[in-house]
Structure formats: structure tokens, C-alpha cells
């Protein structure tokens, strides 16, 4: 039922340890540091929310403890794995649609999307020359 984590720590086993401690504590005793350490280890691998839910802990406190212990550790800064490059905004390309029809019933339709317009005269001349 529980998933194996890291160095053989099973989340179901840790849950059982918490339940045993809760069943045998006197009054409103604080959770021992040993149990918090194991909970933090699991939270780093499985996530704070899942760990808090599985072990019936306050997620906010678990997260604060995790951040406090992690900030004290000297870690090598991780390199970014993904960098999003956003292209500069450019002018919207104009859209041209031109239709030519010849007396011989042939038709030509040009649809052009560009920021610069085509040389319409040369296109028309080339089409008309091909019709002769």
C-alpha cells in the first residue's frame, strides 16, 4: 500500500510509527524530532501535501520546517532546466488576396501573408505570358 522511499523508508511504516506514538503519548506531547526528521525526508521526495495527508500532519508546519532546514543547508545552486525565450513583438503580417481571371476562363488566386507586398505587376505579367 505504501510506497518505498529512498533508503528503505516506507511511508506506511512511518505512518505506523506516527500512529503508535499518537496512541502512546501522554496529553498533548510534541511530536519528537526523530519523527519530524523522517517526515521531512519523505516530504522532500513525495511532496509536502501528500506527506501531510498520509501522516496526518499540519501541512503548513511541515512546509515551514522543511524550508527552515533547507535554508540552513549549503546547496550548490541548480542550473535552470528550462528557459523560455520570448520573441520581441513584431508587426502583424499583412494579408493580401488577389484574383486574376483571363478571358480564356483561366483563373489565378494569390493569397500572400507578409510584412512586404509582392511585385503584383511582375506576377500578372508572368501569368498572362504563360496564357499565350
C-alpha angles and dihedrals in degrees: 000000000000121000123242112242133193116310096016095293108149116203091217089054091051090047088053090050090052091048091049091050091047091050094050103037121110116234117319098336117171120253108265118251089241091062092044090052092054091045090052091050090053093044091056090056104032102028132259098265096050093045093048090049095046095046096036094239134146103267093206093055092045090052093048091050091048092050091046094051093042094050090057093053117090104232129179106244110255120237115238114262096199130030120185115215115200115203117227115261110267132191116279109255114247118239121222127188118185126174124195124191124190126206088246088067095252115136135198124195120190121192112186129182113187143115088243125055121238124246096265095183093057092046092051092045092050091049094048091048090053090054094059 
